[in-house]
Amino acid sequence: MSVSYSPLHDFLDKKGYSLQKLVELEVLTDFAARHIRKGVPVNLKQIENICTYFDLSIEQVVRITKD
């Protein structure tokens, strides 16, 4: 199984946001932003923060795929 943050990256691009902007707004920790950039799983609390801030479902933020 692998984690893909491509839905989040696509959404942020469309809205003109960056992961760094989410860190500045204290939606994400710097640690989580670095992991998301690398495609590494993050704490579900960080995903919840993104979903809450933008009123998104989890499927609009992360995709889990079988390898």
HTML snippet that shows the backbone in 3Dmol.js (N, CA, C, O; Angstrom):
<script src="https://3Dmol.org/build/3Dmol-min.js"></script>
<div id="view" style="width:600px;height:400px;position:relative"></div>
<script>
const pdb = `
ATOM      1  N   MET A   1       0.848  -1.179   0.000  1.00  0.00           N
ATOM      2  CA  MET A   1       0.000   0.000   0.000  1.00  0.00           C
ATOM      3  C   MET A   1       0.890   1.238   0.000  1.00  0.00           C
ATOM      4  O   MET A   1       1.947   1.265   0.632  1.00  0.00           O
ATOM      5  N   SER A   2       0.447   2.244  -0.711  1.00  0.00           N
ATOM      6  CA  SER A   2       1.186   3.498  -0.712  1.00  0.00           C
ATOM      7  C   SER A   2       0.221   4.671  -0.593  1.00  0.00           C
ATOM      8  O   SER A   2      -0.955   4.577  -0.943  1.00  0.00           O
ATOM      9  N   VAL A   3       0.749   5.757  -0.098  1.00  0.00           N
ATOM     10  CA  VAL A   3      -0.022   6.978   0.124  1.00  0.00           C
ATOM     11  C   VAL A   3       0.317   7.969  -0.978  1.00  0.00           C
ATOM     12  O   VAL A   3       1.486   8.179  -1.300  1.00  0.00           O
ATOM     13  N   SER A   4      -0.704   8.571  -1.546  1.00  0.00           N
ATOM     14  CA  SER A   4      -0.505   9.617  -2.544  1.00  0.00           C
ATOM     15  C   SER A   4      -1.237  10.870  -2.088  1.00  0.00           C
ATOM     16  O   SER A   4      -2.411  10.829  -1.720  1.00  0.00           O
ATOM     17  N   TYR A   5      -0.529  11.962  -2.121  1.00  0.00           N
ATOM     18  CA  TYR A   5      -1.126  13.250  -1.775  1.00  0.00           C
ATOM     19  C   TYR A   5      -1.452  14.052  -3.035  1.00  0.00           C
ATOM     20  O   TYR A   5      -1.629  15.268  -2.967  1.00  0.00           O
ATOM     21  N   SER A   6      -1.531  13.377  -4.185  1.00  0.00           N
ATOM     22  CA  SER A   6      -1.808  14.097  -5.435  1.00  0.00           C
ATOM     23  C   SER A   6      -3.146  14.840  -5.402  1.00  0.00           C
ATOM     24  O   SER A   6      -3.235  15.933  -5.962  1.00  0.00           O
ATOM     25  N   PRO A   7      -4.203  14.286  -4.761  1.00  0.00           N
ATOM     26  CA  PRO A   7      -5.437  15.098  -4.685  1.00  0.00           C
ATOM     27  C   PRO A   7      -5.213  16.419  -3.941  1.00  0.00           C
ATOM     28  O   PRO A   7      -5.752  17.453  -4.333  1.00  0.00           O
ATOM     29  N   LEU A   8      -4.428  16.382  -2.883  1.00  0.00           N
ATOM     30  CA  LEU A   8      -4.133  17.598  -2.123  1.00  0.00           C
ATOM     31  C   LEU A   8      -3.303  18.564  -2.956  1.00  0.00           C
ATOM     32  O   LEU A   8      -3.603  19.757  -3.009  1.00  0.00           O
ATOM     33  N   HIS A   9      -2.267  18.057  -3.603  1.00  0.00           N
ATOM     34  CA  HIS A   9      -1.414  18.923  -4.424  1.00  0.00           C
ATOM     35  C   HIS A   9      -2.222  19.581  -5.544  1.00  0.00           C
ATOM     36  O   HIS A   9      -2.055  20.769  -5.818  1.00  0.00           O
ATOM     37  N   ASP A  10      -3.092  18.810  -6.189  1.00  0.00           N
ATOM     38  CA  ASP A  10      -3.940  19.366  -7.253  1.00  0.00           C
ATOM     39  C   ASP A  10      -4.857  20.450  -6.705  1.00  0.00           C
ATOM     40  O   ASP A  10      -5.009  21.508  -7.315  1.00  0.00           O
ATOM     41  N   PHE A  11      -5.471  20.184  -5.549  1.00  0.00           N
ATOM     42  CA  PHE A  11      -6.367  21.158  -4.923  1.00  0.00           C
ATOM     43  C   PHE A  11      -5.617  22.437  -4.567  1.00  0.00           C
ATOM     44  O   PHE A  11      -6.085  23.537  -4.862  1.00  0.00           O
ATOM     45  N   LEU A  12      -4.464  22.295  -3.937  1.00  0.00           N
ATOM     46  CA  LEU A  12      -3.688  23.472  -3.535  1.00  0.00           C
ATOM     47  C   LEU A  12      -3.262  24.293  -4.743  1.00  0.00           C
ATOM     48  O   LEU A  12      -3.310  25.523  -4.708  1.00  0.00           O
ATOM     49  N   ASP A  13      -2.845  23.620  -5.809  1.00  0.00           N
ATOM     50  CA  ASP A  13      -2.459  24.333  -7.032  1.00  0.00           C
ATOM     51  C   ASP A  13      -3.620  25.159  -7.577  1.00  0.00           C
ATOM     52  O   ASP A  13      -3.440  26.318  -7.951  1.00  0.00           O
ATOM     53  N   LYS A  14      -4.806  24.564  -7.621  1.00  0.00           N
ATOM     54  CA  LYS A  14      -5.986  25.267  -8.137  1.00  0.00           C
ATOM     55  C   LYS A  14      -6.353  26.473  -7.278  1.00  0.00           C
ATOM     56  O   LYS A  14      -6.804  27.497  -7.792  1.00  0.00           O
ATOM     57  N   LYS A  15      -6.155  26.344  -5.965  1.00  0.00           N
ATOM     58  CA  LYS A  15      -6.518  27.419  -5.034  1.00  0.00           C
ATOM     59  C   LYS A  15      -5.402  28.434  -4.828  1.00  0.00           C
ATOM     60  O   LYS A  15      -5.613  29.461  -4.183  1.00  0.00           O
ATOM     61  N   GLY A  16      -4.214  28.158  -5.370  1.00  0.00           N
ATOM     62  CA  GLY A  16      -3.091  29.086  -5.207  1.00  0.00           C
ATOM     63  C   GLY A  16      -2.436  29.007  -3.843  1.00  0.00           C
ATOM     64  O   GLY A  16      -1.822  29.972  -3.387  1.00  0.00           O
ATOM     65  N   TYR A  17      -2.563  27.861  -3.189  1.00  0.00           N
ATOM     66  CA  TYR A  17      -1.937  27.639  -1.884  1.00  0.00           C
ATOM     67  C   TYR A  17      -0.715  26.754  -2.054  1.00  0.00           C
ATOM     68  O   TYR A  17      -0.547  26.089  -3.076  1.00  0.00           O
ATOM     69  N   SER A  18       0.125  26.756  -1.047  1.00  0.00           N
ATOM     70  CA  SER A  18       1.273  25.850  -0.996  1.00  0.00           C
ATOM     71  C   SER A  18       1.287  25.188   0.380  1.00  0.00           C
ATOM     72  O   SER A  18       0.611  25.630   1.308  1.00  0.00           O
ATOM     73  N   LEU A  19       2.065  24.130   0.486  1.00  0.00           N
ATOM     74  CA  LEU A  19       2.212  23.497   1.803  1.00  0.00           C
ATOM     75  C   LEU A  19       2.840  24.475   2.787  1.00  0.00           C
ATOM     76  O   LEU A  19       2.485  24.489   3.965  1.00  0.00           O
ATOM     77  N   GLN A  20       3.771  25.292   2.305  1.00  0.00           N
ATOM     78  CA  GLN A  20       4.412  26.279   3.178  1.00  0.00           C
ATOM     79  C   GLN A  20       3.381  27.276   3.706  1.00  0.00           C
ATOM     80  O   GLN A  20       3.447  27.681   4.866  1.00  0.00           O
ATOM     81  N   LYS A  21       2.436  27.668   2.865  1.00  0.00           N
ATOM     82  CA  LYS A  21       1.376  28.579   3.305  1.00  0.00           C
ATOM     83  C   LYS A  21       0.543  27.936   4.412  1.00  0.00           C
ATOM     84  O   LYS A  21       0.146  28.611   5.361  1.00  0.00           O
ATOM     85  N   LEU A  22       0.276  26.623   4.293  1.00  0.00           N
ATOM     86  CA  LEU A  22      -0.481  25.924   5.340  1.00  0.00           C
ATOM     87  C   LEU A  22       0.300  25.865   6.640  1.00  0.00           C
ATOM     88  O   LEU A  22      -0.288  25.895   7.721  1.00  0.00           O
ATOM     89  N   VAL A  23       1.606  25.782   6.547  1.00  0.00           N
ATOM     90  CA  VAL A  23       2.443  25.831   7.758  1.00  0.00           C
ATOM     91  C   VAL A  23       2.341  27.216   8.386  1.00  0.00           C
ATOM     92  O   VAL A  23       2.178  27.344   9.599  1.00  0.00           O
ATOM     93  N   GLU A  24       2.439  28.249   7.557  1.00  0.00           N
ATOM     94  CA  GLU A  24       2.343  29.628   8.059  1.00  0.00           C
ATOM     95  C   GLU A  24       0.987  29.902   8.713  1.00  0.00           C
ATOM     96  O   GLU A  24       0.899  30.646   9.690  1.00  0.00           O
ATOM     97  N   LEU A  25      -0.068  29.294   8.163  1.00  0.00           N
ATOM     98  CA  LEU A  25      -1.417  29.468   8.723  1.00  0.00           C
ATOM     99  C   LEU A  25      -1.672  28.542   9.909  1.00  0.00           C
ATOM    100  O   LEU A  25      -2.750  28.568  10.503  1.00  0.00           O
ATOM    101  N   GLU A  26      -0.676  27.724  10.249  1.00  0.00           N
ATOM    102  CA  GLU A  26      -0.729  26.759  11.353  1.00  0.00           C
ATOM    103  C   GLU A  26      -1.792  25.681  11.142  1.00  0.00           C
ATOM    104  O   GLU A  26      -2.353  25.145  12.097  1.00  0.00           O
ATOM    105  N   VAL A  27      -2.054  25.378   9.873  1.00  0.00           N
ATOM    106  CA  VAL A  27      -2.925  24.257   9.542  1.00  0.00           C
ATOM    107  C   VAL A  27      -2.119  22.964   9.624  1.00  0.00           C
ATOM    108  O   VAL A  27      -2.626  21.932  10.065  1.00  0.00           O
ATOM    109  N   LEU A  28      -0.864  23.031   9.198  1.00  0.00           N
ATOM    110  CA  LEU A  28       0.063  21.895   9.219  1.00  0.00           C
ATOM    111  C   LEU A  28       1.302  22.234  10.010  1.00  0.00           C
ATOM    112  O   LEU A  28       1.676  23.400  10.138  1.00  0.00           O
ATOM    113  N   THR A  29       1.932  21.210  10.537  1.00  0.00           N
ATOM    114  CA  THR A  29       3.248  21.410  11.126  1.00  0.00           C
ATOM    115  C   THR A  29       4.279  21.358  10.000  1.00  0.00           C
ATOM    116  O   THR A  29       4.014  20.796   8.937  1.00  0.00           O
ATOM    117  N   ASP A  30       5.430  21.932  10.228  1.00  0.00           N
ATOM    118  CA  ASP A  30       6.509  21.875   9.247  1.00  0.00           C
ATOM    119  C   ASP A  30       6.908  20.428   8.985  1.00  0.00           C
ATOM    120  O   ASP A  30       7.181  20.048   7.846  1.00  0.00           O
ATOM    121  N   PHE A  31       6.939  19.635  10.031  1.00  0.00           N
ATOM    122  CA  PHE A  31       7.271  18.213   9.932  1.00  0.00           C
ATOM    123  C   PHE A  31       6.310  17.503   8.979  1.00  0.00           C
ATOM    124  O   PHE A  31       6.741  16.744   8.110  1.00  0.00           O
ATOM    125  N   ALA A  32       5.019  17.746   9.139  1.00  0.00           N
ATOM    126  CA  ALA A  32       4.010  17.112   8.292  1.00  0.00           C
ATOM    127  C   ALA A  32       4.142  17.585   6.849  1.00  0.00           C
ATOM    128  O   ALA A  32       4.035  16.780   5.924  1.00  0.00           O
ATOM    129  N   ALA A  33       4.372  18.870   6.648  1.00  0.00           N
ATOM    130  CA  ALA A  33       4.523  19.401   5.291  1.00  0.00           C
ATOM    131  C   ALA A  33       5.701  18.744   4.579  1.00  0.00           C
ATOM    132  O   ALA A  33       5.603  18.400   3.401  1.00  0.00           O
ATOM    133  N   ARG A  34       6.808  18.568   5.285  1.00  0.00           N
ATOM    134  CA  ARG A  34       7.981  17.906   4.691  1.00  0.00           C
ATOM    135  C   ARG A  34       7.646  16.474   4.296  1.00  0.00           C
ATOM    136  O   ARG A  34       8.047  16.010   3.228  1.00  0.00           O
ATOM    137  N   HIS A  35       6.918  15.781   5.148  1.00  0.00           N
ATOM    138  CA  HIS A  35       6.541  14.399   4.843  1.00  0.00           C
ATOM    139  C   HIS A  35       5.572  14.327   3.662  1.00  0.00           C
ATOM    140  O   HIS A  35       5.691  13.441   2.815  1.00  0.00           O
ATOM    141  N   ILE A  36       4.634  15.238   3.604  1.00  0.00           N
ATOM    142  CA  ILE A  36       3.689  15.255   2.489  1.00  0.00           C
ATOM    143  C   ILE A  36       4.430  15.503   1.181  1.00  0.00           C
ATOM    144  O   ILE A  36       4.132  14.865   0.170  1.00  0.00           O
ATOM    145  N   ARG A  37       5.392  16.422   1.189  1.00  0.00           N
ATOM    146  CA  ARG A  37       6.188  16.678  -0.014  1.00  0.00           C
ATOM    147  C   ARG A  37       6.886  15.418  -0.501  1.00  0.00           C
ATOM    148  O   ARG A  37       7.025  15.201  -1.705  1.00  0.00           O
ATOM    149  N   LYS A  38       7.326  14.586   0.440  1.00  0.00           N
ATOM    150  CA  LYS A  38       8.058  13.354   0.112  1.00  0.00           C
ATOM    151  C   LYS A  38       7.126  12.172  -0.132  1.00  0.00           C
ATOM    152  O   LYS A  38       7.585  11.105  -0.540  1.00  0.00           O
ATOM    153  N   GLY A  39       5.821  12.340   0.110  1.00  0.00           N
ATOM    154  CA  GLY A  39       4.877  11.249  -0.057  1.00  0.00           C
ATOM    155  C   GLY A  39       4.905  10.243   1.071  1.00  0.00           C
ATOM    156  O   GLY A  39       4.523   9.086   0.893  1.00  0.00           O
ATOM    157  N   VAL A  40       5.360  10.686   2.239  1.00  0.00           N
ATOM    158  CA  VAL A  40       5.455   9.828   3.422  1.00  0.00           C
ATOM    159  C   VAL A  40       4.175   9.978   4.249  1.00  0.00           C
ATOM    160  O   VAL A  40       3.677  11.095   4.392  1.00  0.00           O
ATOM    161  N   PRO A  41       3.631   8.895   4.793  1.00  0.00           N
ATOM    162  CA  PRO A  41       2.419   9.012   5.616  1.00  0.00           C
ATOM    163  C   PRO A  41       2.601   9.978   6.792  1.00  0.00           C
ATOM    164  O   PRO A  41       3.667  10.042   7.405  1.00  0.00           O
ATOM    165  N   VAL A  42       1.548  10.717   7.086  1.00  0.00           N
ATOM    166  CA  VAL A  42       1.553  11.653   8.217  1.00  0.00           C
ATOM    167  C   VAL A  42       0.449  11.264   9.187  1.00  0.00           C
ATOM    168  O   VAL A  42      -0.426  10.456   8.874  1.00  0.00           O
ATOM    169  N   ASN A  43       0.510  11.847  10.349  1.00  0.00           N
ATOM    170  CA  ASN A  43      -0.491  11.642  11.382  1.00  0.00           C
ATOM    171  C   ASN A  43      -1.863  12.058  10.845  1.00  0.00           C
ATOM    172  O   ASN A  43      -1.991  13.082  10.174  1.00  0.00           O
ATOM    173  N   LEU A  44      -2.865  11.271  11.143  1.00  0.00           N
ATOM    174  CA  LEU A  44      -4.212  11.558  10.665  1.00  0.00           C
ATOM    175  C   LEU A  44      -4.720  12.916  11.160  1.00  0.00           C
ATOM    176  O   LEU A  44      -5.570  13.523  10.509  1.00  0.00           O
ATOM    177  N   LYS A  45      -4.227  13.390  12.268  1.00  0.00           N
ATOM    178  CA  LYS A  45      -4.615  14.704  12.786  1.00  0.00           C
ATOM    179  C   LYS A  45      -4.256  15.800  11.784  1.00  0.00           C
ATOM    180  O   LYS A  45      -5.001  16.769  11.636  1.00  0.00           O
ATOM    181  N   GLN A  46      -3.128  15.658  11.099  1.00  0.00           N
ATOM    182  CA  GLN A  46      -2.715  16.641  10.100  1.00  0.00           C
ATOM    183  C   GLN A  46      -3.675  16.640   8.909  1.00  0.00           C
ATOM    184  O   GLN A  46      -4.018  17.694   8.375  1.00  0.00           O
ATOM    185  N   ILE A  47      -4.102  15.447   8.502  1.00  0.00           N
ATOM    186  CA  ILE A  47      -5.076  15.330   7.417  1.00  0.00           C
ATOM    187  C   ILE A  47      -6.406  15.939   7.857  1.00  0.00           C
ATOM    188  O   ILE A  47      -7.061  16.639   7.084  1.00  0.00           O
ATOM    189  N   GLU A  48      -6.793  15.673   9.084  1.00  0.00           N
ATOM    190  CA  GLU A  48      -8.032  16.257   9.624  1.00  0.00           C
ATOM    191  C   GLU A  48      -7.968  17.782   9.608  1.00  0.00           C
ATOM    192  O   GLU A  48      -8.953  18.439   9.272  1.00  0.00           O
ATOM    193  N   ASN A  49      -6.826  18.342   9.965  1.00  0.00           N
ATOM    194  CA  ASN A  49      -6.667  19.797   9.958  1.00  0.00           C
ATOM    195  C   ASN A  49      -6.886  20.374   8.558  1.00  0.00           C
ATOM    196  O   ASN A  49      -7.547  21.401   8.399  1.00  0.00           O
ATOM    197  N   ILE A  50      -6.327  19.707   7.546  1.00  0.00           N
ATOM    198  CA  ILE A  50      -6.498  20.159   6.167  1.00  0.00           C
ATOM    199  C   ILE A  50      -7.972  20.058   5.767  1.00  0.00           C
ATOM    200  O   ILE A  50      -8.539  20.997   5.208  1.00  0.00           O
ATOM    201  N   CYS A  51      -8.579  18.917   6.060  1.00  0.00           N
ATOM    202  CA  CYS A  51      -9.990  18.710   5.716  1.00  0.00           C
ATOM    203  C   CYS A  51     -10.874  19.763   6.375  1.00  0.00           C
ATOM    204  O   CYS A  51     -11.768  20.313   5.733  1.00  0.00           O
ATOM    205  N   THR A  52     -10.634  20.039   7.619  1.00  0.00           N
ATOM    206  CA  THR A  52     -11.431  21.025   8.354  1.00  0.00           C
ATOM    207  C   THR A  52     -11.217  22.428   7.812  1.00  0.00           C
ATOM    208  O   THR A  52     -12.179  23.170   7.612  1.00  0.00           O
ATOM    209  N   TYR A  53      -9.974  22.797   7.574  1.00  0.00           N
ATOM    210  CA  TYR A  53      -9.658  24.152   7.107  1.00  0.00           C
ATOM    211  C   TYR A  53     -10.324  24.445   5.772  1.00  0.00           C
ATOM    212  O   TYR A  53     -10.871  25.530   5.575  1.00  0.00           O
ATOM    213  N   PHE A  54     -10.282  23.475   4.845  1.00  0.00           N
ATOM    214  CA  PHE A  54     -10.833  23.686   3.509  1.00  0.00           C
ATOM    215  C   PHE A  54     -12.217  23.069   3.315  1.00  0.00           C
ATOM    216  O   PHE A  54     -12.787  23.169   2.228  1.00  0.00           O
ATOM    217  N   ASP A  55     -12.764  22.435   4.347  1.00  0.00           N
ATOM    218  CA  ASP A  55     -14.056  21.741   4.254  1.00  0.00           C
ATOM    219  C   ASP A  55     -14.028  20.690   3.138  1.00  0.00           C
ATOM    220  O   ASP A  55     -14.875  20.685   2.244  1.00  0.00           O
ATOM    221  N   LEU A  56     -13.038  19.807   3.214  1.00  0.00           N
ATOM    222  CA  LEU A  56     -12.845  18.737   2.240  1.00  0.00           C
ATOM    223  C   LEU A  56     -13.092  17.380   2.888  1.00  0.00           C
ATOM    224  O   LEU A  56     -13.009  17.232   4.107  1.00  0.00           O
ATOM    225  N   SER A  57     -13.396  16.399   2.051  1.00  0.00           N
ATOM    226  CA  SER A  57     -13.432  15.014   2.535  1.00  0.00           C
ATOM    227  C   SER A  57     -12.004  14.462   2.462  1.00  0.00           C
ATOM    228  O   SER A  57     -11.156  15.006   1.755  1.00  0.00           O
ATOM    229  N   ILE A  58     -11.755  13.399   3.183  1.00  0.00           N
ATOM    230  CA  ILE A  58     -10.415  12.822   3.214  1.00  0.00           C
ATOM    231  C   ILE A  58      -9.985  12.362   1.817  1.00  0.00           C
ATOM    232  O   ILE A  58      -8.800  12.408   1.488  1.00  0.00           O
ATOM    233  N   GLU A  59     -10.933  11.923   1.003  1.00  0.00           N
ATOM    234  CA  GLU A  59     -10.626  11.471  -0.352  1.00  0.00           C
ATOM    235  C   GLU A  59     -10.127  12.605  -1.239  1.00  0.00           C
ATOM    236  O   GLU A  59      -9.476  12.355  -2.253  1.00  0.00           O
ATOM    237  N   GLN A  60     -10.424  13.840  -0.870  1.00  0.00           N
ATOM    238  CA  GLN A  60      -9.949  14.990  -1.623  1.00  0.00           C
ATOM    239  C   GLN A  60      -8.542  15.414  -1.208  1.00  0.00           C
ATOM    240  O   GLN A  60      -7.967  16.341  -1.778  1.00  0.00           O
ATOM    241  N   VAL A  61      -7.999  14.726  -0.213  1.00  0.00           N
ATOM    242  CA  VAL A  61      -6.676  15.064   0.315  1.00  0.00           C
ATOM    243  C   VAL A  61      -5.663  13.959   0.070  1.00  0.00           C
ATOM    244  O   VAL A  61      -4.519  14.229  -0.297  1.00  0.00           O
ATOM    245  N   VAL A  62      -6.074  12.729   0.270  1.00  0.00           N
ATOM    246  CA  VAL A  62      -5.123  11.613   0.194  1.00  0.00           C
ATOM    247  C   VAL A  62      -5.753  10.436  -0.552  1.00  0.00           C
ATOM    248  O   VAL A  62      -6.965  10.222  -0.514  1.00  0.00           O
ATOM    249  N   ARG A  63      -4.889   9.684  -1.230  1.00  0.00           N
ATOM    250  CA  ARG A  63      -5.336   8.482  -1.933  1.00  0.00           C
ATOM    251  C   ARG A  63      -4.422   7.338  -1.497  1.00  0.00           C
ATOM    252  O   ARG A  63      -3.200   7.482  -1.478  1.00  0.00           O
ATOM    253  N   ILE A  64      -5.020   6.214  -1.152  1.00  0.00           N
ATOM    254  CA  ILE A  64      -4.269   5.010  -0.779  1.00  0.00           C
ATOM    255  C   ILE A  64      -4.400   4.028  -1.945  1.00  0.00           C
ATOM    256  O   ILE A  64      -5.504   3.718  -2.392  1.00  0.00           O
ATOM    257  N   THR A  65      -3.262   3.549  -2.422  1.00  0.00           N
ATOM    258  CA  THR A  65      -3.275   2.627  -3.553  1.00  0.00           C
ATOM    259  C   THR A  65      -2.494   1.355  -3.198  1.00  0.00           C
ATOM    260  O   THR A  65      -1.569   1.374  -2.386  1.00  0.00           O
ATOM    261  N   LYS A  66      -2.892   0.272  -3.825  1.00  0.00           N
ATOM    262  CA  LYS A  66      -2.146  -0.970  -3.677  1.00  0.00           C
ATOM    263  C   LYS A  66      -0.941  -0.907  -4.585  1.00  0.00           C
ATOM    264  O   LYS A  66      -1.026  -0.419  -5.711  1.00  0.00           O
ATOM    265  N   ASP A  67       0.174  -1.398  -4.099  1.00  0.00           N
ATOM    266  CA  ASP A  67       1.389  -1.411  -4.922  1.00  0.00           C
ATOM    267  C   ASP A  67       1.366  -2.527  -5.928  1.00  0.00           C
ATOM    268  O   ASP A  67       2.312  -2.681  -6.700  1.00  0.00           O
TER     269      ASP A  67
END
`;
const viewer = $3Dmol.createViewer("view");
viewer.addModel(pdb, "pdb");
viewer.setStyle({}, {cartoon: {color: "spectrum"}});
viewer.zoomTo();
viewer.render();
</script>
